[in-house]
Amino acid sequence: MLTTMPVTLYLGAAGYCTHPERLTLRGGSIKPVPFPAGFACIIHPVHGPVLLDTGYSSRFFDETARLPNALYRHITPVVYRDEDSAVHFLKRIGLLASDIRYVILSHFHGDHIAGVRDFSEAAFIYLPRAYDAVRSLGPIAAVKAGFLAGLLPDDFVPRSLPVNSQPKRWAEVTEHAGVVVPDGFPWDEVYDIFGDGSVLGVDVSGHAEGMMGLLLRTEQHTYFLCADAVWSSRAFREQRRPHALASIIMSDRREYRRNFDKLVQLHQQFPDLRIVPSHCQEVLRSWGMGGTEL
């Protein structure tokens, strides 16, 4: 039992971008395929509705209307309609944007933060080094890092609740919150997001500096929302890393490989644990998209 209490989980996506599959999956098709901009709504029994990321919004197009930001839009063509937004998704499950108390940001790429301005009453949770890595970048460097500063609200920093920069070893979480970690779990350290063992953050950097995945469980299943540690479930199932060209957009290719291998190990040792990459069509077709409680 990796977490102490069950939550309710909904998976959705707000728009998608397109890439040749081969870029994200070695040996894949050269044809462009859609990569949904996934997000999750977590209903915590104490803290209420929480979002992990937001997907795209119409602001993405405003922010990429002119150079150099326009390069982002041309390199990763985006398809999005307003009815695809996280806000509209929440309405389908009976929630308003104002109901969201926290938005957890796995990392600061535009397809993960484009909707944060829609949640004006939420606090933002993230690993400090994720924001530190992008906050002072110049225009060209920011685009290369996938960061569009104008997507963040002006009061982003005052509303931020960065995760304590010191992770806990499993023994500490077990002692404090009663979490039971199985032998052989690939990551040694976690972040106890709410201090109660219910939602645990895992550093899965490599694709982006300070990228964080989340461990949680519902009444039925245990999940690892692994952000962009892989782009698809096929990657870890078939042990197929992305094409070497994908390393151009990575913050640290060696760290990416280490976390990729840990994800493969996680799947092999705990096949019943549901791994959720942010951009996987297969996962969203099976476990999300329609506002289905998981």
Backbone bond lengths (Angstrom), bond angles and torsions (degrees), N, CA, C in turn:
res aa  C-N    CA-C-N  psi(-1)  N-CA   C-N-CA  omega(-1)  CA-C   N-CA-C  phi
1 M - - - 1.458 - - 1.515 108.31 -
2 L 1.319 116.86 104.81 1.456 121.81 -173.38 1.524 113.28 -79.93
3 T 1.320 118.26 -21.92 1.462 121.18 179.36 1.520 109.88 -132.60
4 T 1.325 115.68 163.10 1.459 119.71 -168.90 1.515 114.79 -88.05
5 M 1.321 117.97 -28.74 1.465 119.57 -175.67 1.520 109.98 -142.87
6 P 1.325 116.85 146.25 1.463 119.63 179.56 1.526 111.96 -75.85
7 V 1.322 114.87 149.75 1.450 122.52 173.18 1.528 106.99 -121.96
8 T 1.317 116.34 173.02 1.459 121.52 170.61 1.517 107.61 -101.92
9 L 1.317 116.66 139.62 1.459 121.05 -174.30 1.516 111.15 -129.22
10 Y 1.318 115.90 132.14 1.463 123.08 171.93 1.529 108.09 -123.70
11 L 1.312 116.11 135.94 1.462 120.95 177.42 1.518 109.91 -113.56
12 G 1.322 116.25 135.27 1.452 120.96 178.28 1.509 110.63 -145.12
13 A 1.323 116.01 -178.40 1.456 122.08 176.99 1.517 108.64 -145.99
14 A 1.319 116.01 141.90 1.462 122.36 178.34 1.524 108.37 -116.02
15 G 1.341 115.65 90.14 1.443 121.40 -178.68 1.515 112.40 78.88
16 Y 1.326 114.78 -178.33 1.460 119.67 178.28 1.528 109.69 -155.55
17 C 1.327 115.28 159.62 1.458 121.25 171.35 1.523 107.94 -114.42
18 T 1.312 116.48 170.75 1.456 120.38 -179.43 1.526 110.33 -126.24
19 H 1.326 114.84 142.08 1.468 123.93 175.94 1.522 107.90 -146.04
20 P 1.314 118.29 155.97 1.469 118.84 164.86 1.525 109.22 -59.81
21 E 1.309 116.47 131.81 1.462 120.26 -177.78 1.523 111.40 -57.31
22 R 1.324 116.71 -33.88 1.463 120.74 -175.69 1.522 112.15 -61.89
23 L 1.324 116.81 -26.32 1.456 119.58 178.83 1.527 111.03 -64.50
24 T 1.323 117.23 -34.15 1.460 122.01 -175.72 1.521 113.91 -101.51
25 L 1.329 116.62 -11.95 1.462 121.09 -174.90 1.523 107.90 -145.26
26 R 1.306 116.78 108.03 1.464 120.11 -176.00 1.527 110.40 -56.22
27 G 1.334 115.53 127.58 1.454 120.64 -178.44 1.511 114.08 86.47
28 G 1.342 117.97 2.14 1.454 121.24 179.86 1.512 112.44 -74.84
29 S 1.331 115.71 -178.47 1.451 121.89 -178.27 1.527 110.81 -68.51
30 I 1.341 115.67 150.33 1.461 119.41 174.70 1.526 111.26 -84.03
31 K 1.325 116.74 -7.39 1.462 120.22 179.81 1.525 110.31 -77.03
32 P 1.336 117.69 145.06 1.465 120.04 175.64 1.527 110.84 -65.13
33 V 1.314 116.31 136.87 1.462 122.24 176.42 1.529 108.39 -128.28
34 P 1.333 117.46 154.70 1.478 119.37 -179.03 1.522 112.23 -77.99
35 F 1.325 114.17 141.63 1.458 122.20 174.38 1.522 107.68 -122.37
36 P 1.352 117.30 101.33 1.463 120.02 -176.84 1.521 112.05 -62.04
37 A 1.323 115.13 143.10 1.469 121.42 177.52 1.524 108.28 -86.89
38 G 1.313 115.65 85.12 1.449 121.51 -171.16 1.520 114.35 -75.44
39 F 1.313 114.74 153.42 1.461 123.23 173.29 1.520 107.57 -147.06
40 A 1.310 117.23 169.95 1.459 121.34 178.85 1.518 109.98 -135.28
41 C 1.313 115.84 142.40 1.466 121.87 169.77 1.522 107.77 -108.94
42 I 1.311 115.37 120.51 1.462 122.99 -178.37 1.528 107.87 -110.57
43 I 1.312 117.03 121.89 1.466 120.52 176.48 1.525 107.94 -97.57
44 H 1.314 115.33 105.30 1.462 121.28 -178.17 1.530 108.85 -87.28
45 P 1.328 118.87 138.54 1.468 120.43 -176.39 1.520 114.28 -64.06
46 V 1.323 117.93 -21.28 1.467 121.66 179.08 1.520 111.53 -109.11
47 H 1.323 117.13 -45.53 1.463 121.81 -172.39 1.519 114.19 -91.76
48 G 1.313 117.26 -2.59 1.451 120.49 176.56 1.514 113.31 74.46
49 P 1.351 117.74 -155.64 1.468 120.95 -174.43 1.527 112.78 -71.49
50 V 1.311 115.16 131.72 1.464 123.69 -179.70 1.526 107.39 -130.49
51 L 1.321 117.35 137.77 1.465 120.86 173.88 1.520 110.65 -102.54
52 L 1.322 115.74 143.34 1.456 121.74 163.99 1.515 106.70 -108.06
53 D 1.337 116.75 110.18 1.460 123.46 -178.16 1.539 110.55 63.55
54 T 1.335 115.50 177.35 1.469 119.63 -174.40 1.517 114.42 -137.42
55 G 1.325 118.82 -9.81 1.456 119.98 -172.88 1.520 111.26 70.25
56 Y 1.336 115.80 -162.97 1.458 121.67 -178.82 1.525 111.64 -80.28
57 S 1.320 115.31 166.53 1.462 123.56 167.40 1.521 106.99 -147.93
58 S 1.322 116.66 173.61 1.465 120.20 178.99 1.525 111.40 -62.69
59 R 1.334 117.58 -21.57 1.473 120.28 179.34 1.530 111.88 -64.04
60 F 1.316 116.51 -24.77 1.459 118.73 177.39 1.521 110.61 -58.08
61 F 1.319 116.93 -40.53 1.461 120.72 -178.94 1.528 111.15 -72.42
62 D 1.323 117.18 -34.69 1.468 119.84 175.23 1.519 110.71 -63.36
63 E 1.325 115.80 -42.74 1.466 120.40 -176.28 1.525 113.03 -74.59
64 T 1.317 117.24 -17.77 1.471 120.09 -178.66 1.530 111.73 -112.09
65 A 1.321 116.31 22.76 1.466 120.17 -178.17 1.529 112.40 -75.64
66 R 1.325 117.17 -24.21 1.468 120.74 -175.84 1.528 110.20 -131.24
67 L 1.318 114.19 157.28 1.465 120.23 176.13 1.527 110.38 -67.85
68 P 1.329 118.58 148.91 1.475 126.44 1.96 1.528 114.20 -83.82
69 N 1.346 117.57 -10.55 1.465 119.46 -176.04 1.521 112.91 -62.03
70 A 1.344 116.26 -25.62 1.464 119.46 179.91 1.527 112.05 -60.84
71 L 1.323 116.83 -23.64 1.464 119.84 177.26 1.527 111.20 -59.09
72 Y 1.330 114.87 -37.46 1.469 120.55 179.79 1.529 109.41 -58.42
73 R 1.332 116.62 -48.52 1.460 120.86 -176.61 1.537 111.39 -64.86
74 H 1.319 117.22 -35.92 1.463 120.05 -177.35 1.525 111.98 -78.01
75 I 1.329 116.53 -32.37 1.463 119.50 178.68 1.524 110.55 -74.11
76 T 1.327 116.63 -36.44 1.468 121.24 178.89 1.524 108.58 -124.23
77 P 1.328 118.71 82.88 1.474 121.02 -179.78 1.533 111.33 -56.50
78 V 1.327 115.53 135.58 1.467 121.71 -173.29 1.524 110.58 -117.28
79 V 1.321 115.74 138.32 1.461 123.12 172.67 1.522 107.54 -116.28
80 Y 1.315 115.69 123.53 1.470 119.17 -175.12 1.524 109.20 -154.79
81 R 1.335 116.43 140.79 1.460 123.68 171.19 1.524 107.67 -125.34
82 D 1.319 116.28 151.91 1.473 118.89 -177.95 1.521 111.87 -58.79
83 E 1.338 116.84 -32.52 1.469 118.55 179.76 1.525 112.62 -71.32
84 D 1.342 117.08 -7.33 1.465 120.73 176.25 1.526 112.75 -85.63
85 S 1.315 118.27 -6.60 1.462 121.69 -170.02 1.528 112.33 -64.41
86 A 1.322 114.73 159.60 1.466 120.03 175.28 1.520 111.00 -61.18
87 V 1.333 117.26 -34.57 1.468 120.85 178.83 1.527 110.90 -61.36
88 H 1.334 117.16 -45.02 1.466 120.16 178.68 1.522 111.01 -67.40
89 F 1.310 117.02 -36.84 1.461 120.45 176.27 1.530 110.29 -59.50
90 L 1.321 115.69 -45.81 1.462 119.67 -179.64 1.525 111.66 -61.10
91 K 1.326 117.20 -37.68 1.463 119.90 177.72 1.516 111.28 -59.19
92 R 1.329 116.10 -37.02 1.469 119.75 -178.99 1.519 112.08 -67.27
93 I 1.328 117.71 -21.14 1.466 119.60 177.55 1.531 111.05 -108.01
94 G 1.344 115.64 16.49 1.457 120.56 171.80 1.517 115.99 84.40
95 L 1.336 118.04 23.95 1.454 121.56 -177.65 1.519 110.92 -122.82
96 L 1.330 115.93 153.43 1.452 123.04 173.27 1.525 109.63 -106.46
97 A 1.315 115.22 160.13 1.469 118.59 176.45 1.521 110.96 -57.83
98 S 1.323 116.85 -35.05 1.466 121.22 -178.83 1.529 112.81 -69.70
99 D 1.327 117.11 -13.24 1.465 120.34 177.57 1.525 112.30 -77.74
100 I 1.327 117.30 -17.60 1.458 121.10 -175.83 1.527 109.33 -78.61
101 R 1.319 115.88 117.20 1.469 120.87 -177.63 1.515 112.18 -89.18
102 Y 1.337 116.13 -32.30 1.455 120.33 -177.99 1.526 109.37 -136.82
103 V 1.320 116.03 141.12 1.456 121.97 168.42 1.521 106.84 -117.51
104 I 1.332 115.86 114.34 1.457 121.44 176.47 1.525 107.47 -88.86
105 L 1.307 116.88 127.91 1.461 121.43 -179.36 1.527 109.29 -106.29
106 S 1.317 115.73 116.67 1.464 119.05 -179.69 1.523 110.23 -65.43
107 H 1.348 116.49 -39.20 1.456 123.47 175.57 1.530 107.56 -166.43
108 F 1.315 117.69 -175.80 1.462 120.27 -166.63 1.527 113.76 -112.30
109 H 1.309 118.19 27.99 1.460 119.94 172.29 1.527 109.74 -73.27
110 G 1.346 115.00 151.10 1.461 119.87 -172.52 1.510 114.48 -58.81
111 D 1.324 118.38 -33.24 1.463 120.16 -178.93 1.522 112.55 -75.52
112 H 1.310 117.56 -4.12 1.464 121.35 177.47 1.531 112.60 -108.42
113 I 1.327 117.50 -20.19 1.471 120.27 -174.91 1.528 113.68 -118.04
114 A 1.337 118.29 3.06 1.472 119.46 -171.61 1.522 113.27 -65.14
115 G 1.331 117.80 -21.08 1.456 119.79 -177.79 1.519 115.41 -102.22
116 V 1.331 118.68 7.13 1.470 118.73 -171.30 1.529 112.73 -65.65
117 R 1.331 118.07 -27.95 1.470 119.37 179.37 1.525 112.52 -66.43
118 D 1.322 117.74 -15.62 1.469 120.89 177.97 1.525 112.12 -73.54
119 F 1.330 117.70 -11.32 1.469 121.07 -173.58 1.523 108.91 -117.25
120 S 1.321 114.60 74.16 1.470 121.69 -170.20 1.518 113.35 -73.59
121 E 1.330 117.87 -11.90 1.463 120.39 -179.11 1.519 112.42 -109.00
122 A 1.333 116.38 7.41 1.463 120.21 -176.33 1.517 111.32 -95.89
123 A 1.322 115.13 151.22 1.465 121.94 168.99 1.524 108.04 -95.31
124 F 1.322 115.82 154.39 1.460 121.13 -175.08 1.528 110.99 -109.81
125 I 1.318 115.05 129.68 1.460 122.64 -178.83 1.525 108.58 -116.57
126 Y 1.326 116.93 131.81 1.460 121.77 -178.91 1.523 108.51 -166.03
127 L 1.321 116.30 165.79 1.460 119.71 173.75 1.520 109.10 -76.29
128 P 1.327 118.40 131.40 1.469 120.70 -175.45 1.519 113.61 -54.20
129 R 1.323 118.06 -39.19 1.462 118.12 -175.77 1.525 112.11 -70.63
130 A 1.343 117.47 -17.57 1.460 119.41 176.50 1.526 110.37 -67.17
131 Y 1.333 116.58 -44.31 1.461 120.21 179.35 1.524 111.03 -77.00
132 D 1.310 116.65 -38.37 1.471 120.12 178.66 1.526 111.18 -58.12
133 A 1.335 116.60 -31.90 1.465 120.31 -176.93 1.520 112.77 -70.50
134 V 1.344 117.90 -20.39 1.470 119.43 -173.98 1.524 114.13 -121.05
135 R 1.310 118.54 -18.87 1.459 120.90 -167.28 1.523 113.49 -63.46
136 S 1.314 118.71 -28.53 1.464 121.29 -175.84 1.529 113.34 -108.92
137 L 1.312 117.58 12.88 1.453 120.38 -177.86 1.528 111.41 -71.38
138 G 1.323 115.92 144.76 1.449 121.01 171.89 1.515 110.88 -73.11
139 P 1.336 118.36 171.88 1.472 121.98 -173.24 1.530 114.34 -55.65
140 I 1.325 117.82 -47.63 1.462 120.00 -177.75 1.525 111.22 -69.08
141 A 1.325 115.84 -45.37 1.463 120.11 179.99 1.524 111.05 -62.94
142 A 1.325 117.06 -35.97 1.464 120.40 179.32 1.526 110.98 -65.00
143 V 1.331 116.53 -43.88 1.459 119.45 178.24 1.522 110.11 -61.85
144 K 1.314 117.39 -43.79 1.468 120.53 178.37 1.525 111.23 -60.04
145 A 1.330 115.90 -33.26 1.468 120.73 178.97 1.526 112.47 -85.88
146 G 1.342 118.33 2.35 1.460 121.05 178.38 1.506 114.24 73.43
147 F 1.342 117.37 21.65 1.463 121.64 -174.63 1.516 110.44 -111.55
148 L 1.331 116.44 128.76 1.457 123.40 176.38 1.521 107.48 -119.47
149 A 1.327 116.16 100.78 1.472 120.95 -171.57 1.513 112.52 -59.63
150 G 1.349 117.66 -32.46 1.457 120.40 -177.95 1.516 114.48 -66.81
151 L 1.323 117.86 -11.12 1.463 120.77 176.50 1.520 112.00 -74.39
152 L 1.328 116.80 -20.52 1.466 120.40 -179.26 1.526 109.99 -87.45
153 P 1.328 118.25 144.37 1.466 120.46 177.57 1.528 110.98 -68.28
154 D 1.325 115.50 157.37 1.468 120.24 -178.20 1.523 112.18 -61.32
155 D 1.328 116.71 -28.45 1.470 120.48 -178.55 1.523 111.58 -100.08
156 F 1.332 116.69 28.11 1.461 120.56 -177.12 1.523 111.89 -57.14
157 V 1.331 117.42 -47.89 1.466 119.84 -176.51 1.528 112.01 -65.29
158 P 1.351 120.13 -46.86 1.469 118.53 178.10 1.526 113.73 -60.93
159 R 1.311 116.77 -27.26 1.471 119.67 -179.33 1.526 112.61 -92.19
160 S 1.308 116.86 4.21 1.465 120.76 -176.69 1.522 111.93 -84.97
161 L 1.317 114.40 143.17 1.460 122.60 172.81 1.527 107.26 -127.01
162 P 1.328 117.68 72.48 1.464 119.43 -176.72 1.529 111.07 -57.85
163 V 1.323 114.62 141.75 1.459 120.42 178.57 1.520 108.92 -62.82
164 N 1.315 116.38 141.33 1.462 120.25 173.76 1.522 109.22 -47.72
165 S 1.321 116.00 127.42 1.462 119.95 -172.35 1.527 113.72 -69.14
166 Q 1.327 117.33 -10.13 1.467 119.99 179.50 1.530 110.04 -102.40
167 P 1.343 117.43 110.09 1.468 118.30 177.39 1.519 110.94 -69.99
168 K 1.321 114.98 164.34 1.456 120.86 177.92 1.522 109.39 -105.72
169 R 1.313 114.87 142.57 1.450 118.15 170.51 1.520 108.34 -74.24
170 W 1.331 115.49 157.44 1.455 119.19 -174.53 1.529 112.14 -55.63
171 A 1.324 117.02 -35.89 1.467 119.71 -178.56 1.527 111.00 -60.24
172 E 1.341 117.07 -37.04 1.455 120.45 179.84 1.525 111.44 -67.86
173 V 1.341 116.26 -42.70 1.462 119.87 178.97 1.516 110.13 -66.46
174 T 1.333 116.35 -39.95 1.459 120.48 178.98 1.518 110.90 -60.93
175 E 1.326 116.29 -44.00 1.462 120.76 -179.02 1.520 111.85 -67.42
176 H 1.352 116.12 -39.86 1.460 120.15 -174.86 1.523 112.75 -80.83
177 A 1.339 116.49 -43.89 1.460 119.91 -169.51 1.524 114.16 -116.22
178 G 1.304 117.65 -3.45 1.456 119.51 177.72 1.513 114.49 79.42
179 V 1.324 117.27 17.66 1.455 120.96 177.24 1.527 109.55 -71.43
180 V 1.319 116.70 141.66 1.458 121.56 177.08 1.521 107.78 -113.65
181 V 1.320 117.31 116.31 1.461 121.44 -179.62 1.523 109.65 -99.02
182 P 1.328 118.07 129.55 1.465 119.74 179.66 1.520 111.13 -72.85
183 D 1.322 115.82 154.73 1.460 120.56 176.93 1.525 109.93 -60.72
184 G 1.321 115.18 139.82 1.451 119.39 174.94 1.507 115.50 86.69
185 F 1.331 117.92 8.03 1.460 118.49 177.75 1.530 108.20 -65.22
186 P 1.353 118.42 130.77 1.468 119.90 -166.57 1.523 116.42 -68.39
187 W 1.336 118.36 -25.66 1.466 120.11 -178.35 1.529 109.39 -101.97
188 D 1.316 116.32 135.28 1.462 121.66 -175.82 1.521 113.06 -86.21
189 E 1.333 116.82 -23.80 1.460 121.11 -172.30 1.520 111.05 -130.13
190 V 1.326 115.62 148.48 1.464 121.73 179.70 1.528 109.36 -140.88
191 Y 1.322 114.85 164.44 1.460 122.19 174.56 1.521 108.11 -111.02
192 D 1.308 116.98 123.52 1.462 121.98 179.67 1.535 107.55 -85.24
193 I 1.325 116.51 94.82 1.471 121.80 -166.93 1.523 112.57 -58.55
194 F 1.322 118.19 -46.85 1.460 121.30 -177.50 1.526 113.06 -106.89
195 G 1.331 117.16 6.25 1.451 120.91 177.05 1.509 114.85 74.03
196 D 1.340 116.79 11.96 1.464 119.69 -178.08 1.526 112.57 -124.91
197 G 1.338 116.50 8.06 1.458 119.93 178.74 1.514 115.23 76.44
198 S 1.337 118.31 7.04 1.468 120.87 -174.88 1.514 113.32 -84.09
199 V 1.329 117.43 -36.40 1.465 123.06 -179.37 1.524 107.20 -131.98
200 L 1.312 116.18 117.94 1.462 120.99 -174.22 1.526 109.99 -113.85
201 G 1.313 116.26 127.27 1.452 121.35 177.55 1.516 111.36 -88.72
202 V 1.330 115.56 143.19 1.461 122.50 178.99 1.517 108.36 -128.83
203 D 1.314 116.71 129.44 1.463 120.83 178.75 1.528 109.18 -75.14
204 V 1.331 116.14 115.45 1.466 121.77 179.55 1.529 109.79 -121.43
205 S 1.320 116.23 40.78 1.458 122.23 -176.93 1.528 112.06 -58.64
206 G 1.312 113.99 166.14 1.452 121.61 179.50 1.506 109.59 134.06
207 H 1.324 116.52 -56.95 1.462 120.90 170.71 1.521 109.46 -64.76
208 A 1.317 116.30 -41.04 1.461 123.27 175.21 1.513 108.31 -145.49
209 E 1.319 115.89 148.03 1.458 121.69 178.47 1.524 110.11 -62.98
210 G 1.329 116.52 131.00 1.458 120.80 176.53 1.510 114.77 69.20
211 M 1.318 118.04 22.44 1.467 120.15 179.41 1.528 110.03 -69.68
212 M 1.329 115.93 137.10 1.454 121.07 -174.13 1.519 110.93 -124.30
213 G 1.334 115.67 130.54 1.448 122.49 169.45 1.518 110.16 -99.18
214 L 1.333 116.86 168.27 1.466 121.28 -178.05 1.518 111.46 -126.84
215 L 1.324 115.62 133.02 1.459 123.27 169.26 1.523 108.73 -98.95
216 L 1.322 116.42 131.50 1.465 120.95 177.25 1.521 108.23 -158.70
217 R 1.317 116.12 171.18 1.458 118.64 176.82 1.519 110.40 -141.94
218 T 1.315 115.07 150.10 1.452 122.80 171.37 1.527 107.53 -101.87
219 E 1.310 117.03 -172.41 1.466 119.34 176.40 1.528 111.56 -66.36
220 Q 1.364 115.40 -23.26 1.469 118.79 -173.71 1.528 114.17 -103.66
221 H 1.347 117.61 -35.30 1.460 119.74 -168.93 1.523 110.91 -143.91
222 T 1.346 114.39 160.24 1.457 121.43 169.76 1.521 108.32 -103.91
223 Y 1.339 115.77 139.28 1.462 121.60 -174.89 1.520 110.54 -125.37
224 F 1.326 114.13 148.50 1.454 121.14 166.39 1.528 106.92 -124.09
225 L 1.327 115.75 106.04 1.458 121.87 176.92 1.524 106.21 -83.82
226 C 1.335 116.53 100.89 1.469 120.48 -163.84 1.524 113.43 -97.18
227 A 1.350 117.67 12.73 1.466 122.13 178.64 1.532 109.63 55.09
228 D 1.340 117.93 -129.70 1.462 121.38 -176.27 1.527 112.19 -105.13
229 A 1.329 116.26 28.22 1.465 119.10 175.53 1.526 110.41 -61.06
230 V 1.326 116.01 -29.31 1.472 123.17 165.66 1.521 106.51 -142.16
231 W 1.335 116.74 161.27 1.465 120.05 178.26 1.521 112.40 -93.33
232 S 1.319 117.53 -16.00 1.464 119.86 -177.75 1.515 110.00 -152.65
233 S 1.333 115.67 160.18 1.458 120.56 177.16 1.527 111.63 -67.57
234 R 1.323 116.41 -31.42 1.465 119.64 179.03 1.527 110.75 -58.48
235 A 1.307 116.97 -32.24 1.462 120.46 -175.86 1.518 111.63 -59.70
236 F 1.344 117.67 -49.88 1.466 118.33 -178.51 1.522 111.65 -81.43
237 R 1.333 118.29 -30.54 1.461 119.75 177.80 1.524 111.40 -64.46
238 E 1.342 115.34 -43.42 1.459 120.97 -175.05 1.527 112.23 -100.21
239 Q 1.336 116.24 3.48 1.475 122.61 178.98 1.527 110.72 53.99
240 R 1.324 115.28 52.42 1.459 121.95 -178.12 1.525 108.87 -117.84
241 R 1.312 114.90 102.19 1.459 120.43 178.37 1.528 110.22 -70.70
242 P 1.325 117.30 165.20 1.460 119.27 177.59 1.520 111.63 -69.57
243 H 1.325 115.10 166.93 1.454 121.81 175.70 1.521 109.24 -61.79
244 A 1.322 116.20 151.81 1.465 120.82 -179.21 1.527 112.23 -56.44
245 L 1.346 117.62 -29.78 1.467 120.52 179.69 1.526 112.36 -62.81
246 A 1.340 116.32 -25.85 1.463 119.25 -179.77 1.522 111.90 -65.08
247 S 1.310 117.11 -21.15 1.463 119.95 -179.13 1.525 112.15 -66.01
248 I 1.334 116.51 -16.71 1.464 120.13 179.34 1.524 111.06 -59.51
249 I 1.338 116.47 -34.82 1.469 119.75 -177.45 1.528 112.65 -96.86
250 M 1.321 117.46 4.68 1.464 120.29 -178.24 1.524 110.71 -87.36
251 S 1.315 115.65 146.44 1.465 119.38 176.00 1.524 111.18 -75.08
252 D 1.346 117.41 -31.54 1.465 121.47 -177.91 1.527 107.93 -158.50
253 R 1.316 117.14 103.43 1.465 120.00 -174.17 1.525 112.13 -66.55
254 R 1.340 117.67 -32.56 1.467 119.18 178.38 1.521 110.85 -68.52
255 E 1.314 116.22 -41.51 1.463 119.23 177.54 1.518 110.43 -65.73
256 Y 1.329 116.45 -37.06 1.464 119.70 175.83 1.523 110.32 -58.40
257 R 1.315 116.91 -47.13 1.465 120.10 -178.87 1.526 111.41 -62.01
258 R 1.336 116.70 -41.16 1.467 119.62 179.36 1.523 110.89 -60.96
259 N 1.325 116.94 -45.18 1.461 119.03 -178.89 1.522 112.04 -73.89
260 F 1.328 117.16 -30.98 1.469 120.02 173.03 1.530 109.75 -59.88
261 D 1.322 116.88 -46.98 1.472 120.82 -179.08 1.532 110.80 -64.34
262 K 1.316 117.31 -36.40 1.464 119.83 177.02 1.528 110.98 -65.57
263 L 1.327 116.46 -36.36 1.462 119.83 178.66 1.526 110.66 -66.68
264 V 1.326 116.70 -40.52 1.462 120.80 174.94 1.530 110.00 -59.71
265 Q 1.320 115.94 -45.09 1.467 120.70 179.06 1.527 111.05 -62.21
266 L 1.325 116.84 -42.71 1.465 121.12 179.07 1.523 110.50 -58.16
267 H 1.320 116.33 -47.31 1.464 120.40 -179.26 1.522 111.40 -62.92
268 Q 1.323 116.90 -40.81 1.465 120.36 -177.49 1.527 112.00 -69.89
269 Q 1.337 116.79 -38.38 1.459 119.67 -176.61 1.517 112.80 -84.09
270 F 1.336 117.22 -26.60 1.464 121.12 -177.07 1.521 108.88 -132.85
271 P 1.330 117.49 69.86 1.465 120.85 -173.14 1.523 114.17 -64.07
272 D 1.335 118.28 -19.77 1.460 120.10 179.61 1.528 112.77 -83.57
273 L 1.327 117.01 -13.13 1.458 120.07 177.71 1.525 108.33 -73.28
274 R 1.309 117.07 131.89 1.465 121.79 -176.61 1.534 109.80 -89.33
275 I 1.315 115.84 114.05 1.462 122.01 179.25 1.520 108.48 -94.80
276 V 1.336 116.30 128.88 1.464 121.83 -173.61 1.524 110.23 -121.04
277 P 1.339 118.27 95.78 1.461 119.26 169.67 1.530 110.15 -70.87
278 S 1.313 116.99 148.01 1.463 120.10 -174.95 1.519 113.51 -65.55
279 H 1.342 117.91 -24.87 1.462 120.14 -170.29 1.522 113.27 -118.60
280 C 1.316 117.63 24.53 1.458 121.51 -173.79 1.528 111.36 -94.33
281 Q 1.345 116.37 114.94 1.467 120.31 177.80 1.523 111.57 -61.87
282 E 1.316 117.00 -40.38 1.468 121.55 -177.35 1.525 111.09 -59.55
283 V 1.325 116.87 -45.72 1.457 121.15 -179.42 1.532 110.93 -63.17
284 L 1.320 115.96 -45.33 1.463 119.21 -177.36 1.526 111.85 -68.30
285 R 1.324 117.36 -34.86 1.471 119.29 175.62 1.519 110.93 -65.90
286 S 1.329 116.74 -37.44 1.465 120.30 -175.17 1.519 113.03 -81.97
287 W 1.338 117.01 -38.90 1.456 120.52 -167.82 1.521 114.09 -123.60
288 G 1.332 118.85 2.52 1.457 118.00 -174.76 1.500 113.38 -154.65
289 M 1.309 115.04 -145.62 1.461 126.17 177.45 1.522 114.08 72.30
290 G 1.317 118.33 -43.87 1.450 119.34 -173.62 1.519 113.90 -95.41
291 G 1.300 118.39 10.56 1.451 119.58 -178.41 1.514 111.86 76.78
292 T 1.322 117.88 29.21 1.458 122.33 -178.58 1.522 110.35 -86.75
293 E 1.307 116.02 128.13 1.458 119.31 177.30 1.520 109.21 -66.84
294 L 1.346 115.50 137.63 1.467 120.14 -176.24 1.532 110.60 -110.14
